[in-house]
Amino acid sequence: MSSITQVSSYAKYLGLVRNLTNGQNKVDTLSEQLTTGKKSTDLNAYGAETQKLLALRAELVQREAYVQNINTASPRVKATDTVLNSLEKLATDWQSSNLMPFQPGPATVTSAFNSNPDALKLTVNGDKSTFTQNARYTVTSTPSKDGVNGSFDVTVTDGLGGKTTRTINLKTVPPSDGGGYNFKIDGGPGGGAVLNLSFDQLTAASSSTFNVSWPQANDMRDRVEGALRDIQQLLNEQFGDRYLFAGSRYGTEPVGDLLAQPQSTRVTLNGSMVNTDDYFEVSIDGKPFGYQVQPGDPKTVTFVASTLNSLIQSANPKLPIIASTANGIISLISEDQSRTFDVQARVQNSMSIDNSMTAPTTTQAATLPAPAGTGLKQIDSFALTGDGVDIGDTYEINVTVGDPDDPFNRKYYSEHPDEPEDLPPYQQYTVRYTVTEKDYNNGVTDVSKVADMLRAEFTKTSPVPPVTIDPAGNGSTIQLTSNSTMDPNHPSRVQQFSTSVRAVNGQIDNTISVATLPSQADALTDLPYVDPPDLPFYDSEYMSNRKNSKAWDKAAVTIDDGQTLTYGVTSDDRAFQKLVAAFRMAHVAASNPGKYEEYITKSRELMAQAKDEVRSVHSKVASDLATLEEKKTAHTTASATVVERIAGIEGIDETEVAARLRTSMNALEAAYTVAGQRQKLSLLNYIS
């Protein structure tokens, strides 16, 4: 083969190789177009439309970024909308009289528990009383400091800082209190209550207790507390790792106790006087403060309360509590509204002496006068027993003349028709003596001295009984002697009188009441605006940081060119403050039944305002949500148009490309077939 022929054949070979390469490139290009849907991924392929394509792509990226921003904000706004739905419903529902009645309902009064009915037994006239608070009332009687013997200073306390005392003697005509005795409570949230008490017994020192409650108001109070817990939970709602209503304090739970108030507790020493060796103790958060009454101390609850208060004030380390005292009542108030404290109290009363009187016996019977008889008078004798006596003990002698079953002797006259009808009618003479503080301090500390005081009281009896008592100085045994011997006109009536006695052990058993005062109304005043506003009391950072601008921050999102939407609500919003104030006022109403109507009216007014303000806030959130949805729709629609325009520039006709790809692949396959037939050709074959 000539050289020219060899060169020609090799040239054909190289041409075939080029054809195969071009065919493969064409197949690759068409395959890429069919896979990507684009004419080319190389911008240079678009020539004059390159800038338009770049602008469209930039617009698409921007709109997708706006949609992403909206997708991030929308769920939070929707969650806020859901919470506001619940809050608005709460405000609406609570204007119903079923949840928030116009009246507190009737008070329930328990029967009085009389610790010693022989000494003090009382009943409470609920219909004639005016109550103002849920309270445990304690009624104590002690011998009067100023009244005659047999008079008692009756003290009533409500355990809430209220107290009153009046002197009562059942032997005198009751005052015109409309039946019973009225006690008007003075001091504390229960002040103004009027208790009408009737006394079946008031003969010695003792105590009684009874409770007053308002079931309907108490039920409402529990419901209000539940509603406030719901509000607190709603305002502390989390979305992902953020608190919805915390402003920019994303990780801080914004709302604390919605019922927070400085704790105010009253420790009431019930009664008016104390005994030597009585031990009183008040414990605050487990730390005890105690005092035992000494012989030389004033025997008043005021003195003991003042002493305990001084011990509390001088505690080391200092307690975060403000302590004060007045009228036997210790007031404890926390300095920090977020801090509560536990108070316990007890009294160990000094040992009391159980005194008694022996049953009277007739040591000498009456006889007929001389000359028919010896003319003896009847003598009855009895004794006071015990090693000592207590202040408040009462001793009683009853002398009875006649027959209680035949008060006017009609039965006797019918049985003795021959005897003259000159017998005295039935009558009982009662003599009592109560050991007073004054007498006790003056030496009346044993039964012999008490017997002498009882003899003295006997001589004051009016009308005068038809017997005489032995004179003072005869010790603890008392003798009663009839004024006359047997009546010859009535020889069958041997007994001139009958005697009964009793000792009523009165004990000044002091008690202590501990009660935390009910919630009090917040001051409803318009606070001056400051920027940033002060945190409300219920904010979790209120005690540590009264101002925090982050609490008022709201989220912002860019949703379009030149358009930024500020969205969300903070827990400190005035609408929420008004809503919380409305429920707190309802709680105050339920906790203070005596002022229920006054406070419930204010609560209803606040609730109506809160509903409108929450609705206004809700409308803004709903509007924001609609704006986000509207913008998202607009961007989605615009993005679809941009995608379409981009496709118009860089898009392909898949059918056409597929056909061209098949043609190119067929041509490439044919070329490879030819190349296969020549696969043995090489440059050496042509040169050889």
Beta strands, then each sheet from edge to edge (+ up, - down):
strand 1: 108-109
strand 2: 113-114
strand 3: 120-124
strand 4: 135-143
strand 5: 152-157
strand 6: 163-168
strand 7: 181-184
strand 8: 194-202
strand 9: 206-213
strand 10: 238-239
strand 11: 242-243
strand 12: 264-270
strand 13: 279-284
strand 14: 287-292
strand 15: 321-326
strand 16: 329-334
strand 17: 343-348
strand 18: 356-357
strand 19: 361-364
strand 20: 379-385
strand 21: 394-401
strand 22: 427-434
strand 23: 467-469
strand 24: 477-482
strand 25: 498-504
strand 26: 511-516
strand 27: 555-560
strand 28: 563-567
sheet 1: 1+ 9- 2+
sheet 2: 1+ 9- 4+ 5- 6+
sheet 3: 3+ 8- 7+
sheet 4: 10+ 11-
sheet 5: 15+ 16- 12+ 26-
sheet 6: 14+ 13- 17+
sheet 7: 18+ 20- 19+
sheet 8: 18+ 20- 24+ 23-
sheet 9: 22+ 21- 25+
sheet 10: 27+ 28-
end
